[in-house]
């Protein structure tokens, strides 16, 4: 699958995000800071679900080096239920507007709903992070196409409510790659240009422990899809197999996971702990000598 926006030698891309172009280079990833404006997210639910707390945290992540702020008004943790569009919109729009007034950081909206994405884009968002890869809402692909926003297509098996109920695969990595390829083809068929598409292997989304580990080992195989890769393992439950703890105690595992992902070519790292990951990735870049190959 050829792609004129890709330097196939070094895995570099120019991602179009409405009025902005974002240069992405394998081995020197951008940092996406997570802003959960929810009462029930698995790690930091309720900490930033007011306007002022959410805005303050977003600006703190920008100061810590975030290139993108990913704003969500609905938890997608395993077992979670959908949140009505109007509730998501009430949670996120005023915060996005305030971030945009205070900073020129790129803003992503984490939603599977076209109405929520549209409201976020009108407020200033430039990327739609859709964990359903445009399958959750039949109007989403058209909305993304006409808006000029970039889109993240995640591999996910099942909905958040059931995705961790004994997921099974016959051949995990080939199925993951084939699934993402089909979603890329669908997005392009619906008018979304190739240089506005990112892919996410979906760590923790309908995956067994061994699948999450295999994603790390096989990250370079995603180069077959000729798309920049967003990687999100931050504080996820599989890391508890090593720490025995919850949430914030998974920071060492989160750092290790993201260092591996950076070394193996991830272009964007979606994280809670921006400063710590930024420092770790700076070391990765220094060891590699500033190259992306």
N, C-alpha and C positions, 0 to 999 in steps of 0.2 A: 504494500500500500504506500505509494509515493506521496510526498507532501512537500510542496514548494516552500512552506514556512519552516522546514526543518533542515538543519545542517546535520546530515546523517553521520558525519564523521565524529562529531563531538556531542551530539544530542542536544543541540541548542535550538531554541524556538523564539519566535516573536508572537506573543499572544495578544490578540486584539480584544480589548475590553471597552466597548462603547467609544469614548473619546480618548482612550489611552492605549498605548502599546507597552507590554511588559516583556522584557527580555528574560528568558529562562535558560539556565545552563546546568546540565547534569554535573553533579559534583560540587556545585556552589548554589545550593537551593535557597529559594526565597522562604520567608517565614510567614505563615498565616496564623494569626492569633485568634483563639476561640473566645467568642463572647456569647455565653448562654444567658439569655434574658428569660429564664424559665425557673419555676419553683422546684423542678423535679429532675433536672439533668443528673446523670449518674455520679459526677465528680464534684461539681460546684453549684448544684441546683439551689436556688434561693439566695446565693451570695450577691448576685448582680441583677436581680429582677426588678429593681426600681430604675427610673430614668437616670437619676444622678449617679447612682452606683455603677450602672452600666456604662455611662459616658466616661466617668472617671477611670474605670478599668480599661476601656478602649484606649484612652489617651495614654495611660501608663504603658500599655503594650506597644504603642507607637514609639514612645520614648525608649522602650527597651529594644527596639529594632524590628518590630513587625512591619512587613511590607504590605500585608493585607489583613483586614479585620473581618472575620466571618461571624455574622450576626444571625442568631437563631432564636425563634420564639416557640419552638416545639422540640421536646426531647425525642431523640431517636434511640434511646437506650433499649436494650432487649426487654421486652414485656411492656413497653410504653404504648399508650393509646393515642390516636390522632387528636389534634387540637383544632378547633374550628378556625376557619380562615380569619374571621373578624378578631378573634382573640390574639392570634399570631400578629396580625397587623397592629393592633393596639399596643402590643409589647415592643415591637421593633421600630416602627416608622419614626417616632419622635427621636429615638436614640440615633438612628441613621442620619436624620436631618442635623442633629446636633454635632455628630462626628464630622459630617461634611462641612459644617460651618467652621469647625475648629482645626481641621486637618485635610490635606489632600491625599491621605492614605487611600489605597484601593479598598473598596468595601464589597464583601460578598454576602449574599443572603442564603442561609441554610434552610431550604424549604423544598417540598415536593408539590406545592400548590401554586398555580399560575396567578391567582388573585393576590397572593402574598408576594410573589416575586414581582408582579407589576407595581404594587404599592412601594416595595423596597427600591425598585429601579427609579421610580418617580422621585423618591426621596434622596437618591444619589448613589445607589448600589450599581456596580459595574459587572459583577459576576453572580451567576446563579449556581449554587452548590446543591445539586439535586441527588439525594441518596437513592432515588428510584430510577435514575438515568432516563428521565422523561416519561416513564411508564405510569407514574402515579396520578397524572392529570392529563387528559387528552389535549388540553389547550396549552400545555406548557411549551411544547416545541415551537409552536407558532409564536407565542409570546417572546421566547428567547430570540427567535429568528428576526422578528421585526424590531426588537429593542436594540440590537447591536451588542448585547451583553455576551460575555463569555459564559461557558457552561462546564460544570464538572459532572462527568458521567461516572457514577460509582457502580461497581459490581456488588449486588446484594441478592441473597437468596431468601425470598419471603419478605414479609412486612416486619417492622420492628416488634409487633406484638407476638409473632411466632418464629422469628428467624433463628433463634437459638434453640428451638425445640428439635434436637437431634438432627442437624443438617447432615446430608450425605452427598458424596461425590464419587463417581467411578474413577475419574482421572482429574484431579483438582485443577492443576495449573492449565492444562489444555482447555478445560471447561471455562475457567475464568477468562482466559484470553479470547476464546470464541464468544463468550457472552459479551465482553466489552466490544469486540469487533462488530457484533450485531447492533449494539446500541450506537456505536459511531456511525454505522451505515444508515441507521434510522434517523439519527440527528441530521446528517448531511442530506438525506432524501427529503427532510422537512425544511430545508432551506438554511440550515446553520452552517456557515463556512468552516472549512477544516481548521483554519487558524484561530477559531474561537472555541475550540474543544480541548478539554483536559480529561484525563482518565484517572480513576482512583480504584485500586484493587479491593477496597472495602474491608480492611482489617476489622474483625469483630462483627461484621454484618453477615450473619448466616455462615459462620466459619467455626470449625472445631479448633482446639488448641494447636494441633499439628498443621492445620491449614494456615493459621496466622504465622507460624514459624516458617512454613514453606514459602509464603509470600516474600519474606525477607530474603530467603536463599535464591529465589527465582526472579527478583525484581528486574534484573537486566533483560529477562525474556519479554518484558512488556515493550521493549524497544521495537518489537515486531509490528506494533500498532502505530508507530510513527506519530505519537502524541506525547505531550508533556505529562508527567506523572505527578499527581498529588498523593501524598502518603500521610495517613492519619492513624497513629497507634497510641496517642497520648493518653496515659493513665488507664488504658483499657484493661479489662478483667483478666485477660490471659497473662498479663505481667504479674498478677498476683500469685501465679504458680511459682514465681521465683522469690517474691518478697514476703508472701504470706500476709500482706496487708491490703488496705483499701485506699482508693483515691490518691491523695497527696503523697502517701508513702510509696507510691509506684514511680516516683521521680527517677531514681537510678535506672530502672528498667526502661523508662521512657527515653532517657538520654541515650542509653545504649542502642535501643531500637532505632532511634532517629539518626544516630551516627552511622549505623549500618546502612540505613536507607540512603543517606547522603552519599556515602562511599560508593554505593551501587547504582547511583544515577537518578535518584528522585529529584524533581524540579521544585516542588513546593512541599513543605512540612507543616501540617496542621497541628498546632500544639496549644496547650494551656500555659506552659512555663516558657515564655518567650525569651527572657534574658538568659536562662540556663541553656536553652537549646541554641541560641545565637552564639554563645561562647563556645559550646562544643563544636558547632559547625565551623566556626572560625579556625579552630585547630585542624579540622578535617581539610579545609581549604589550604591551610599552610603546609600540611604534610604532602598534599597533592601538588604543591607548587603553583597553585592558582590555575591549574588546567582543569578542563571539564571532560577530558578523555580518559 
